[in-house]
């Protein structure tokens, strides 16, 4: 019988702020903020590029990214970025990481 409540295994890694900060310093790391443009303008992690998960072109934009990089995604609370990580993994990205507590839990500098 169908099990509608079965959870799918995560195909990305949730990271705490410390591990996320270490990861984004790697030479092959790409930092992506999946919040809206307005949220992005109000403050971001230095070096982040904005690809709004709620925007109509999100899938097209991620499909154009190189798959050999390590991706670090964040949003406000970790929910949207978790969804974005899952979408990226389903599209063939192998190294996708989510800031589990989002930028709200980020204890470091925001620009």
C-alpha positions, 0 to 999 in steps of 0.5 A: 500500500502507499505510504504518503507519510514516508519521508524522503532521505535528504540529498543534501547536507544541513550545516551549522553556522560554524561548518557553513562558514568554513565551507564557504572559504573553499576555492570551489565554493559557491554561496547562494542566497535564495531569498527575494531580491528585497531580502537580499538587499537588506543584508547578506553573507559577504560573497553571496549571489542571489537566486530567488527560489520563489522566482519563475526562473529558479530552475533555469538559473540553477541548471546553468551552474557548473555541477563540479562546484560545492554549493552553500545555500541559505535563506532566512530560516533554512526552510527555502534553502533546504527546498532549493538544495533538494531541487539542486540535488535532484538536478544532478548537483552532488555537493549541496549544503544548507545553512540549517538555521538560515541567516537568522542564526548566522552569528557572523558579519552580514553586509 
